[in-house]
Amino acid sequence: MVLTTVSAIKHFALSLLAKSFLCLSVFDPSLSLSLSLKIAYREREMDSLSLFFTGSLIAFGLYWFVWILGSAEQRGKSAADLSCGSISADKIGDKYTQYLSFFRRPKEIDTADRVPAFVDTFYNLVTDIYEWGWGQSFHFAPSHLGRTHRDATRAHEEFAADLISASPGTRILDVGCGVGGPMRAIAAHSGTRVVGITINEYQVSRARLHNKKSGLDGQCEVVCGNFLHMPFENSSFDGAYAIEATCHAPSLEEVYAEIHRVLKPGGLYVTYEWVTTELYRPGNPDHVEIIQEIERGNALPGLRSYDQIADAARKVGFEVLREEDLARPPAGQWWSRLKMSRVAYWRNHVVVTVLAWLGIAPKGVVEVHDMLFNTADYLTRAGESGIFTPMHMVLCRKPDNRD
Protein backbone atom coordinates (compact mmCIF):
# COMPACT_ATOMS: atom_id res chain seq x y z
CA MET A 1 0.00 0.00 0.00
CA VAL A 2 2.76 2.45 0.97
CA LEU A 3 4.84 1.53 -2.09
CA THR A 4 1.81 2.04 -4.35
CA THR A 5 1.14 5.47 -2.82
CA VAL A 6 4.76 6.58 -3.20
CA SER A 7 4.79 5.38 -6.82
CA ALA A 8 1.53 7.23 -7.62
CA ILE A 9 2.85 10.49 -6.19
CA LYS A 10 6.07 10.13 -8.13
CA HIS A 11 4.32 9.50 -11.45
CA PHE A 12 1.86 12.35 -10.88
CA ALA A 13 4.74 14.78 -10.29
CA LEU A 14 6.61 13.58 -13.35
CA SER A 15 3.46 13.82 -15.46
CA LEU A 16 3.10 17.50 -14.53
CA LEU A 17 6.75 18.13 -15.37
CA ALA A 18 6.36 16.39 -18.75
CA LYS A 19 3.33 18.43 -19.67
CA SER A 20 5.18 21.62 -18.79
CA PHE A 21 8.12 20.45 -20.87
CA LEU A 22 5.92 19.94 -23.97
CA CYS A 23 4.45 23.39 -23.70
CA LEU A 24 7.82 25.12 -23.25
CA SER A 25 9.56 23.16 -26.02
CA VAL A 26 7.42 24.91 -28.62
CA PHE A 27 8.90 28.27 -27.62
CA ASP A 28 12.51 27.40 -26.62
CA PRO A 29 14.24 24.18 -27.82
CA SER A 30 17.32 24.81 -25.63
CA LEU A 31 15.10 25.06 -22.59
CA SER A 32 13.51 21.80 -23.67
CA LEU A 33 16.87 19.99 -23.51
CA SER A 34 17.66 21.48 -20.11
CA LEU A 35 14.31 20.45 -18.70
CA SER A 36 14.70 16.98 -20.17
CA LEU A 37 17.93 16.43 -18.29
CA LYS A 38 16.44 17.79 -15.06
CA ILE A 39 13.40 15.52 -15.35
CA ALA A 40 15.62 12.46 -15.86
CA TYR A 41 17.73 13.40 -12.84
CA ARG A 42 14.61 14.04 -10.73
CA GLU A 43 13.14 10.68 -11.73
CA ARG A 44 16.28 8.86 -10.60
CA GLU A 45 16.28 10.85 -7.39
CA MET A 46 12.62 9.97 -6.67
CA ASP A 47 13.27 6.28 -7.51
CA SER A 48 16.07 6.24 -4.96
CA LEU A 49 13.86 7.97 -2.41
CA SER A 50 10.96 5.56 -2.87
CA LEU A 51 13.31 2.55 -2.72
CA PHE A 52 14.93 3.82 0.46
CA PHE A 53 11.56 4.61 2.04
CA THR A 54 10.08 1.22 1.14
CA GLY A 55 13.17 -0.70 2.28
CA SER A 56 13.23 1.17 5.58
CA LEU A 57 9.54 0.41 6.14
CA ILE A 58 10.03 -3.31 5.47
CA ALA A 59 13.06 -3.46 7.75
CA PHE A 60 11.22 -1.67 10.55
CA GLY A 61 8.20 -3.94 10.09
CA LEU A 62 10.34 -7.05 10.37
CA TYR A 63 12.09 -5.67 13.43
CA TRP A 64 8.75 -4.87 15.06
CA PHE A 65 7.17 -8.24 14.21
CA VAL A 66 10.11 -10.42 15.16
CA TRP A 67 11.92 -8.69 18.01
CA ILE A 68 9.43 -6.22 19.55
CA LEU A 69 6.15 -8.15 19.41
CA GLY A 70 7.95 -11.44 19.85
CA SER A 71 5.60 -14.43 19.93
CA ALA A 72 1.89 -14.83 20.27
CA GLU A 73 2.16 -15.56 23.97
CA GLN A 74 5.69 -15.43 25.28
CA ARG A 75 9.12 -14.57 23.92
CA GLY A 76 10.71 -17.92 24.75
CA LYS A 77 12.15 -18.29 21.27
CA SER A 78 13.11 -15.65 18.71
CA ALA A 79 11.48 -15.96 15.28
CA ALA A 80 14.90 -15.38 13.71
CA ASP A 81 16.13 -18.59 15.41
CA LEU A 82 13.34 -20.90 14.24
CA SER A 83 14.48 -24.35 13.17
CA CYS A 84 13.08 -27.86 13.06
CA GLY A 85 14.97 -29.38 15.93
CA SER A 86 17.62 -31.88 14.91
CA ILE A 87 16.40 -31.97 11.29
CA SER A 88 18.78 -30.22 8.90
CA ALA A 89 17.30 -27.40 6.81
CA ASP A 90 17.57 -29.33 3.54
CA LYS A 91 15.67 -32.33 5.00
CA ILE A 92 12.67 -30.52 6.52
CA GLY A 93 10.48 -30.93 3.44
CA ASP A 94 11.23 -34.65 3.26
CA LYS A 95 10.57 -35.15 6.97
CA TYR A 96 7.29 -33.23 6.76
CA THR A 97 6.20 -35.44 3.85
CA GLN A 98 7.26 -38.50 5.85
CA TYR A 99 5.20 -37.28 8.82
CA LEU A 100 2.09 -36.84 6.66
CA SER A 101 2.62 -40.29 5.14
CA PHE A 102 1.73 -41.88 8.49
CA PHE A 103 -1.84 -40.73 7.90
CA ARG A 104 -1.91 -42.12 4.38
CA ARG A 105 -1.01 -45.53 5.82
CA PRO A 106 -3.11 -45.66 9.01
CA LYS A 107 -2.32 -49.30 9.78
CA GLU A 108 1.32 -48.35 10.35
CA ILE A 109 0.28 -45.81 12.99
CA ASP A 110 -1.11 -48.65 15.08
CA THR A 111 2.23 -50.45 15.00
CA ALA A 112 3.82 -49.58 18.33
CA ASP A 113 7.41 -49.71 17.15
CA ARG A 114 6.73 -47.06 14.48
CA VAL A 115 4.93 -44.55 16.70
CA PRO A 116 8.00 -43.27 18.62
CA ALA A 117 9.71 -42.23 15.36
CA PHE A 118 6.44 -40.65 14.21
CA VAL A 119 6.13 -38.59 17.41
CA ASP A 120 9.84 -37.71 17.45
CA THR A 121 9.62 -36.37 13.89
CA PHE A 122 6.57 -34.30 14.82
CA TYR A 123 8.29 -32.64 17.77
CA ASN A 124 11.40 -31.93 15.73
CA LEU A 125 9.13 -30.12 13.28
CA VAL A 126 7.01 -28.16 15.75
CA THR A 127 8.95 -27.54 18.99
CA ASP A 128 10.44 -24.18 17.99
CA ILE A 129 7.13 -22.98 16.56
CA TYR A 130 5.27 -24.07 19.70
CA GLU A 131 7.76 -22.34 21.95
CA TRP A 132 7.81 -19.16 19.87
CA GLY A 133 4.06 -18.95 19.33
CA TRP A 134 2.69 -20.58 22.49
CA GLY A 135 5.26 -20.50 25.28
CA GLN A 136 7.17 -23.16 27.20
CA SER A 137 4.09 -25.13 28.33
CA PHE A 138 2.65 -27.04 25.39
CA HIS A 139 -0.87 -27.55 26.73
CA PHE A 140 -4.28 -25.96 27.27
CA ALA A 141 -5.80 -24.83 30.55
CA PRO A 142 -9.31 -24.03 31.83
CA SER A 143 -10.18 -20.40 31.19
CA HIS A 144 -11.21 -18.33 34.21
CA LEU A 145 -12.50 -14.77 34.36
CA GLY A 146 -9.81 -12.34 35.46
CA ARG A 147 -6.93 -14.72 34.73
CA THR A 148 -4.51 -14.34 31.87
CA HIS A 149 -3.72 -17.39 29.76
CA ARG A 150 -0.31 -17.55 31.39
CA ASP A 151 -1.82 -17.47 34.89
CA ALA A 152 -4.41 -20.10 33.94
CA THR A 153 -1.67 -22.34 32.55
CA ARG A 154 0.39 -22.02 35.72
CA ALA A 155 -2.65 -22.76 37.93
CA HIS A 156 -3.46 -25.85 35.84
CA GLU A 157 0.08 -27.16 36.40
CA GLU A 158 0.09 -26.37 40.11
CA PHE A 159 -3.25 -28.16 40.49
CA ALA A 160 -1.62 -31.34 39.15
CA ALA A 161 1.19 -30.96 41.70
CA ASP A 162 -1.29 -30.55 44.55
CA LEU A 163 -3.31 -33.60 43.46
CA ILE A 164 -0.27 -35.88 43.77
CA SER A 165 0.97 -34.23 46.99
CA ALA A 166 4.24 -32.99 45.51
CA SER A 167 6.35 -31.46 48.28
CA PRO A 168 9.97 -30.94 49.37
CA GLY A 169 11.79 -34.25 49.72
CA THR A 170 9.69 -36.06 47.10
CA ARG A 171 10.76 -37.19 43.62
CA ILE A 172 8.13 -36.73 40.91
CA LEU A 173 8.04 -37.99 37.31
CA ASP A 174 6.90 -35.76 34.42
CA VAL A 175 5.74 -38.15 31.68
CA GLY A 176 6.28 -36.40 28.34
CA CYS A 177 7.88 -33.21 29.65
CA GLY A 178 8.41 -31.28 26.40
CA VAL A 179 10.70 -28.28 26.98
CA GLY A 180 9.87 -28.37 30.69
CA GLY A 181 7.37 -25.55 31.30
CA PRO A 182 5.17 -27.58 33.68
CA MET A 183 8.23 -29.15 35.31
CA ARG A 184 9.64 -25.77 36.32
CA ALA A 185 6.28 -24.47 37.50
CA ILE A 186 5.69 -27.54 39.66
CA ALA A 187 9.22 -27.54 41.08
CA ALA A 188 8.95 -23.85 42.01
CA HIS A 189 5.44 -24.27 43.44
CA SER A 190 5.98 -27.40 45.53
CA GLY A 191 9.70 -27.62 46.22
CA THR A 192 9.78 -31.16 44.87
CA ARG A 193 12.42 -32.63 42.61
CA VAL A 194 11.08 -33.37 39.11
CA VAL A 195 12.50 -35.79 36.57
CA GLY A 196 11.08 -35.37 33.07
CA ILE A 197 11.23 -37.75 30.14
CA THR A 198 10.75 -36.88 26.46
CA ILE A 199 11.51 -38.86 23.34
CA ASN A 200 12.89 -35.84 21.51
CA GLU A 201 16.57 -34.97 21.98
CA TYR A 202 16.07 -31.37 20.85
CA GLN A 203 13.45 -30.87 23.57
CA VAL A 204 15.91 -32.26 26.11
CA SER A 205 18.47 -29.61 25.16
CA ARG A 206 15.84 -26.84 25.27
CA ALA A 207 14.51 -28.00 28.66
CA ARG A 208 17.99 -28.15 30.18
CA LEU A 209 18.74 -24.64 28.88
CA HIS A 210 15.53 -23.26 30.42
CA ASN A 211 16.14 -25.11 33.68
CA LYS A 212 19.56 -23.51 33.99
CA LYS A 213 18.29 -20.04 33.07
CA SER A 214 15.53 -20.26 35.68
CA GLY A 215 17.91 -21.47 38.38
CA LEU A 216 15.99 -24.74 38.76
CA ASP A 217 18.52 -27.13 37.24
CA GLY A 218 19.20 -28.47 40.74
CA GLN A 219 15.54 -29.51 41.08
CA CYS A 220 14.73 -30.42 37.49
CA GLU A 221 16.33 -33.24 35.52
CA VAL A 222 15.53 -34.20 31.93
CA VAL A 223 16.05 -37.62 30.34
CA CYS A 224 15.72 -38.58 26.68
CA GLY A 225 13.73 -41.77 26.37
CA ASN A 226 10.54 -43.56 25.35
CA PHE A 227 7.85 -43.48 28.03
CA LEU A 228 6.72 -46.93 26.88
CA HIS A 229 10.10 -48.29 28.08
CA MET A 230 11.42 -45.89 30.71
CA PRO A 231 15.03 -46.13 31.96
CA PHE A 232 14.04 -45.97 35.64
CA GLU A 233 14.14 -48.48 38.47
CA ASN A 234 10.98 -50.06 39.85
CA SER A 235 9.29 -48.08 42.64
CA SER A 236 11.64 -45.09 42.26
CA PHE A 237 9.16 -42.16 42.23
CA ASP A 238 6.83 -40.78 44.89
CA GLY A 239 4.39 -39.46 42.32
CA ALA A 240 3.89 -38.83 38.60
CA TYR A 241 1.90 -36.65 36.24
CA ALA A 242 1.25 -36.42 32.49
CA ILE A 243 -0.17 -33.23 31.00
CA GLU A 244 -1.62 -33.86 27.54
CA ALA A 245 1.24 -36.25 26.74
CA THR A 246 0.14 -39.89 26.90
CA CYS A 247 -2.33 -39.25 24.07
CA HIS A 248 0.72 -39.96 21.85
CA ALA A 249 0.97 -43.55 23.10
CA PRO A 250 -0.27 -46.27 20.73
CA SER A 251 -1.43 -48.21 23.80
CA LEU A 252 -2.64 -46.41 26.89
CA GLU A 253 -2.38 -49.57 28.98
CA GLU A 254 1.29 -49.91 28.03
CA VAL A 255 2.31 -46.43 29.16
CA TYR A 256 0.14 -46.64 32.29
CA ALA A 257 1.77 -49.96 33.17
CA GLU A 258 5.21 -48.33 32.92
CA ILE A 259 4.12 -45.47 35.19
CA HIS A 260 2.67 -47.99 37.63
CA ARG A 261 5.98 -49.88 37.61
CA VAL A 262 8.18 -46.87 38.51
CA LEU A 263 5.85 -45.52 41.22
CA LYS A 264 6.39 -46.43 44.84
CA PRO A 265 3.52 -48.29 46.55
CA GLY A 266 0.97 -45.69 47.58
CA GLY A 267 2.27 -43.23 44.95
CA LEU A 268 -0.20 -40.99 43.13
CA TYR A 269 -0.47 -40.41 39.38
CA VAL A 270 -2.59 -37.75 37.66
CA THR A 271 -3.15 -37.41 33.92
CA TYR A 272 -4.82 -34.78 31.73
CA GLU A 273 -5.94 -36.71 28.64
CA TRP A 274 -7.11 -35.66 25.17
CA VAL A 275 -10.39 -37.52 24.57
CA THR A 276 -13.65 -37.42 22.66
CA THR A 277 -16.64 -36.69 24.88
CA GLU A 278 -20.08 -38.25 25.11
CA LEU A 279 -21.25 -35.75 22.44
CA TYR A 280 -19.00 -37.24 19.76
CA ARG A 281 -20.87 -39.22 17.10
CA PRO A 282 -18.71 -41.53 14.94
CA GLY A 283 -21.48 -41.54 12.33
CA ASN A 284 -21.38 -37.75 11.94
CA PRO A 285 -19.04 -36.80 9.01
CA ASP A 286 -18.28 -33.38 10.51
CA HIS A 287 -17.31 -34.92 13.84
CA VAL A 288 -15.09 -37.48 12.11
CA GLU A 289 -13.35 -34.81 10.01
CA ILE A 290 -12.66 -32.62 13.06
CA ILE A 291 -11.17 -35.46 15.09
CA GLN A 292 -9.09 -36.79 12.20
CA GLU A 293 -7.61 -33.34 11.54
CA ILE A 294 -6.78 -32.93 15.24
CA GLU A 295 -4.99 -36.29 15.11
CA ARG A 296 -3.10 -35.32 11.95
CA GLY A 297 -2.01 -31.95 13.32
CA ASN A 298 -0.88 -33.29 16.70
CA ALA A 299 0.84 -36.63 15.99
CA LEU A 300 -1.89 -38.73 17.58
CA PRO A 301 -2.17 -42.43 16.66
CA GLY A 302 -5.88 -42.19 17.52
CA LEU A 303 -7.96 -40.23 20.02
CA ARG A 304 -9.64 -42.27 22.75
CA SER A 305 -13.08 -41.91 24.21
CA TYR A 306 -13.54 -40.39 27.66
CA ASP A 307 -14.88 -43.68 29.05
CA GLN A 308 -11.71 -45.64 28.17
CA ILE A 309 -9.23 -43.76 30.39
CA ALA A 310 -10.15 -44.93 33.88
CA ASP A 311 -10.65 -48.48 32.59
CA ALA A 312 -7.13 -48.50 31.17
CA ALA A 313 -5.73 -47.36 34.53
CA ARG A 314 -7.60 -50.07 36.43
CA LYS A 315 -6.44 -52.79 34.02
CA VAL A 316 -2.79 -52.18 34.93
CA GLY A 317 -3.45 -52.18 38.69
CA PHE A 318 -4.22 -48.57 39.60
CA GLU A 319 -6.96 -47.51 41.96
CA VAL A 320 -8.95 -44.65 40.39
CA LEU A 321 -9.58 -42.00 43.04
CA ARG A 322 -11.11 -39.24 40.96
CA GLU A 323 -12.22 -38.60 37.38
CA GLU A 324 -13.36 -35.24 36.00
CA ASP A 325 -13.44 -33.20 32.80
CA LEU A 326 -11.74 -29.99 33.94
CA ALA A 327 -13.11 -28.17 30.90
CA ARG A 328 -16.68 -28.30 32.18
CA PRO A 329 -18.33 -25.24 33.83
CA PRO A 330 -17.54 -23.23 35.84
CA ALA A 331 -14.37 -23.33 33.75
CA GLY A 332 -14.50 -21.07 30.73
CA GLN A 333 -13.75 -21.98 27.14
CA TRP A 334 -10.29 -23.54 26.86
CA TRP A 335 -10.35 -22.84 23.11
CA SER A 336 -10.77 -19.07 23.64
CA ARG A 337 -6.99 -18.85 23.59
CA LEU A 338 -7.05 -20.10 20.00
CA LYS A 339 -9.78 -17.69 18.93
CA MET A 340 -8.18 -14.69 20.61
CA SER A 341 -4.84 -15.54 19.01
CA ARG A 342 -6.06 -15.56 15.40
CA VAL A 343 -4.43 -12.22 14.67
CA ALA A 344 -1.24 -13.41 16.34
CA TYR A 345 -1.29 -16.66 14.33
CA TRP A 346 -1.76 -14.70 11.10
CA ARG A 347 1.02 -12.32 12.07
CA ASN A 348 3.33 -15.21 12.92
CA HIS A 349 2.56 -16.88 9.60
CA VAL A 350 3.52 -13.69 7.75
CA VAL A 351 6.76 -13.48 9.75
CA VAL A 352 7.63 -17.14 9.08
CA THR A 353 6.93 -16.73 5.36
CA VAL A 354 9.06 -13.59 5.07
CA LEU A 355 11.92 -15.11 7.09
CA ALA A 356 11.86 -18.23 4.89
CA TRP A 357 11.85 -16.05 1.75
CA LEU A 358 14.87 -14.17 3.09
CA GLY A 359 16.63 -17.44 3.90
CA ILE A 360 16.72 -16.75 7.66
CA ALA A 361 14.28 -19.56 8.53
CA PRO A 362 14.18 -22.94 6.74
CA LYS A 363 11.57 -22.99 3.96
CA GLY A 364 9.88 -26.10 5.32
CA VAL A 365 8.89 -24.19 8.47
CA VAL A 366 6.18 -22.42 6.45
CA GLU A 367 4.37 -25.69 5.66
CA VAL A 368 4.64 -26.84 9.28
CA HIS A 369 3.26 -23.55 10.59
CA ASP A 370 0.43 -23.73 8.06
CA MET A 371 -0.48 -27.21 9.36
CA LEU A 372 -0.59 -25.94 12.94
CA PHE A 373 -2.53 -22.85 11.85
CA ASN A 374 -5.23 -25.08 10.29
CA THR A 375 -5.24 -27.47 13.25
CA ALA A 376 -6.09 -24.55 15.54
CA ASP A 377 -9.33 -24.10 13.58
CA TYR A 378 -10.29 -27.74 14.07
CA LEU A 379 -9.51 -27.59 17.78
CA THR A 380 -11.74 -24.53 18.06
CA ARG A 381 -14.56 -26.34 16.24
CA ALA A 382 -14.09 -29.34 18.54
CA GLY A 383 -14.35 -27.12 21.60
CA GLU A 384 -17.38 -25.21 20.36
CA SER A 385 -19.23 -28.42 19.46
CA GLY A 386 -18.29 -30.05 22.77
CA ILE A 387 -17.07 -33.28 21.14
CA PHE A 388 -13.52 -33.04 22.49
CA THR A 389 -11.68 -32.07 25.67
CA PRO A 390 -7.92 -31.80 26.24
CA MET A 391 -8.21 -32.06 30.01
CA HIS A 392 -10.02 -35.20 31.06
CA MET A 393 -8.42 -35.63 34.47
CA VAL A 394 -7.96 -39.02 36.15
CA LEU A 395 -6.24 -39.32 39.54
CA CYS A 396 -4.85 -42.77 40.35
CA ARG A 397 -3.05 -44.49 43.20
CA LYS A 398 -0.70 -47.46 43.16
CA PRO A 399 -1.96 -49.80 45.88
CA ASP A 400 0.22 -50.28 48.94
CA ASN A 401 0.19 -53.87 50.19
CA ARG A 402 0.77 -52.56 53.71
CA ASP A 403 -2.67 -50.90 53.72
Summary of the structure (lengths in Angstrom):
residues: 403
radius of gyration: 27.7
end to end distance: 74.0
largest distance: 115.0
contacts: 1320
relative contact order: 0.12
helix: 56%
strand: 15%
